[in-house]
Each structure stands twice: as structure tokens, then as C-alpha cells.
Amino acid sequence: MSGFQNAGVTKGIMIILAITSISISLLDLKPYLHLQLIPHITKYHQFWRIIIHPFAFTNSTELLIGEILLYNIGVSIERAFGSRKYASFILVSSLLSTFIASISIILGHRIGLNSIPAGPYGIIFSLIWQQYRMFPSLYHFKVLGIEFSSKAFNWVLALQLFLSNPPSSIFISLIGLITGYIYRTDTLFPLPSLSISRRRLLVKRSLKTYRIPLSIYQLLSRLFNPIIGESLPPRRSQRVLPGQGGNENNNSNNFSNNRATTTAINNPNTTAQARASLRSLLTSRLNTNTTQSTMTNQTPTPGINMEGGNGIGIEEERREPGSTTAAMGEWVNDMTGRGTRVASEEEISTLSNMFPNLSRNVIVRALQTNNFNTAQAVEALLQESG
């Protein structure tokens, strides 16, 4: 799926969450997932519940809402963080929320806080806090006079998960928000360090600076990439602007030439042979423009007065049909009925004196492309001439 491009960790988490939740439901293991102090921990010593309770939801509604929130929020945050930092964030958020929840039910079991529902509540609500702090709203809208932002849809889903199993779901959701807040602070915590140069097992630093060791991250990537697979980039639009229908071959050739030029310029090991080929490419383009200009001047255009009646000797020039500016200009003129401004002889002669080797057609097109700004046209011609 193209929506998971550069978000492999989120995709893996969603796949694992779906598989474990469905498997637990089919095997009828739901009673073994939630974390409860009395009697599971104190009497039966089922300490494994502390580890496994974030790995699966116990009903389909929570699973659906959790998957939607992971997709809507987790993908954008992973692209902003990078996969390695995002994986480190998931690990830190899971461990910290589980630790806070375990301490809280030990201290608060006498007032009714005795259990924690199964599911990655801490991770999801920690992601929600990151989105709240990192990304602004894209737009706002009103419903019955009440203003909402583009994040309102995620808030509605999060509210349903927040109230799915009160009061324990409310409790663990608040812990997730607190975890997200702690992650963004600069508070120093003793974190494990595998660096040999530091010669210390624990190093004090903020949580957001922690990264999974590169060797472990690469090992996990090699193990899970064949299972998760790679996501293709989103499909580009192939819409054609007005006036571009008959110039597909020219546009593809120009794109290939521009791509070759950019590759040659950005290569740090460019040799004299590459520079010579670049110059020959630019020369061939200039010769092509000169040939087109000669053929245009030899072909009489009906409806244009070349005699210079009433002291006016202005030759009407057309924009290149394949360019985006020309296409949009023709479309707007057709809709509004407005005429197109023609470059004056003074502007053309000024640029012709500065660029005697360029044809009149090239100079007029440069003026039209840059809104008849002489200075910008000069810069464009200098760049085109190389």
C-alpha cells in the first residue's frame, strides 16, 4: 500500500496487533491478557501479564479504532522522526507506560484501580500527544456554529477508545498522554548504553535522545522486511493541462535532457568529458530553437500586419504550446476573452543586443515566461545558455 511508504515500523505494528488480537479471540485466551493486581499478580504470581498485555486488544471494536488511529497518526510521526527514532520511541513509550501503570495499580488498588485493559493504549495515546505537539491543524470547519479542526476526526476516535472500558481505560489512556509528555521533556533518566567507549552501563540523558543500537535495528530490519514488504510510492497524477495534448514526445525529451543535465551537475566527480557533453547538449538545444525560429519567420501568419501600418511594426508572437504557462494563459484567455500582451520592440532589441546569438523566438518566449520582466528574462536566458 502506498500509504505506508517510509512507515515500515507502523505497518509492522499494525500487522502484529491484528494477528495477535484475532488469534487470541479464536483461541479463547482473552481472560489471560488484561493486567490485574488482585488476584493474578499477588496470589497467582502471573507476572507475564505485565509483558504481554499491550500486544493485543480483546474485542473487534477496540482493534478497529486502534488500527485507524495507528494509521492516521503513526504514519505521519514515523515519517517525521525516521524509522529508527520512531522504533525507539515505541519501545520507550511501551516500557514507560507499562511501568507507570504497574506502580499505579499497586498504589491505587485500594481506591478501585485494580486492573489495566489489554491493548497498546499507552503507545496510541503517546502518539496522540506527539501529534498534538508536532503538527498544526490543516484546516478548520464549523458544525452548528462550533468550530473544529482537521484533527477532530482523530479526537473522536480517541474518545471512543478512551471510554471503551471505564474507569480502567480512562486510567491507562491518561498514562499514555503522560508518557508522551515525559518523552518530549529534557528530563534526564538513566538509560542503558552499549557503547564500549563510555565504559558505563547506564548513562543519564533525555528519553528523546535514546536510539535502539544500530546493529540491533539492522538485524530486526533484515528479519521483518521480507514479512512486512515494501510499500510503493503514491501514484502520480497524469492529468494533461490544456494545450499539452500534442506535445507529449517533446515534454518527455525535455524531461530526459533536464534529468541528464541535473545528474551531470550534481555529480561531485564530474570530468571534462561530462562537461563537454553538457555543452554539446546546450548547443544542440540552441540550434533547435534557431531552426524553429527560422521556419516560423519564413511562414506568413494570416491576420498579422507586417507592413507596420500607422507607424506600428509589432510582430505578434505565440507562446510555446507545450509549456504550462502557455497552456494556462490560453485557457484563461479563452474563458475571459482577454487578449495577450505582446512584447515590445524595445524589450526585444534590448535583449537581442545582450544575446546576439539567440533567436527572436527564444527572447520573446523568455519575456513571456517571466511576465515581461527584463531582469528576470536575462537571468533565465543566462541559465539556459549555460
Stockholm file with secondary structure:
# STOCKHOLM 1.0

chainA/1-386         MSGFQNAGVTKGIMIILAITSISISLLDLKPYLHLQLIPHITKYHQFWRIIIHPFAFTNSTELLIGEILLYNIGVSIERAFGSRKYASFILVSSLLSTFIASISIILGHRIGLNSIPAGPYGIIFSLIWQQYRMFPSLYHFKVLGIEFSSKAFNWVLALQLFLSNPPSSIFISLIGLITGYIYRTDTLFPLPSLSISRRRLLVKRSLKTYRIPLSIYQLLSRLFNPIIGESLPPRRSQRVLPGQGGNENNNSNNFSNNRATTTAINNPNTTAQARASLRSLLTSRLNTNTTQSTMTNQTPTPGINMEGGNGIGIEEERREPGSTTAAMGEWVNDMTGRGTRVASEEEISTLSNMFPNLSRNVIVRALQTNNFNTAQAVEALLQESG
#=GR chainA/1-386 SS CGGGTTCHHHHHHHHHHHHHHHHHHHTTCGGGTSEEIIIIITTTCCTHHHHHGGGCCSSHHHHHHHHHHIIIIIHHHHHHHCHHHHHHHHHHHHHHHHHHHHHHHHHHGGGTCCEECSSCHHHHHHHHHHHHHHCCCSCEEEETTEEEETTHHHHHHHHHHHTSSTTHHHHHHHHHHHHHHHHHSCCEEEEECCCTTTCCSEEEEEGGGCCCCHHHHHHHHHHHHHHHCCCCCCCCCCCCCTTCTTCHHHHHHHHHHHHHHHHHHHCTTCCHHHHHHHHHHHHHHHHHHHHHHHHHHHSCCTTCCCSCGGGCCCCCCCCCTTSHHHHHHHHHHHHHCCCCCCCCHHHHHHHHHHCTTSCHHHHHHHHHHTTTCHHHHHHHHHHHHC
#=GC SS_cons         CGGGTTCHHHHHHHHHHHHHHHHHHHTTCGGGTSEEIIIIITTTCCTHHHHHGGGCCSSHHHHHHHHHHIIIIIHHHHHHHCHHHHHHHHHHHHHHHHHHHHHHHHHHGGGTCCEECSSCHHHHHHHHHHHHHHCCCSCEEEETTEEEETTHHHHHHHHHHHTSSTTHHHHHHHHHHHHHHHHHSCCEEEEECCCTTTCCSEEEEEGGGCCCCHHHHHHHHHHHHHHHCCCCCCCCCCCCCTTCTTCHHHHHHHHHHHHHHHHHHHCTTCCHHHHHHHHHHHHHHHHHHHHHHHHHHHSCCTTCCCSCGGGCCCCCCCCCTTSHHHHHHHHHHHHHCCCCCCCCHHHHHHHHHHCTTSCHHHHHHHHHHTTTCHHHHHHHHHHHHC
//
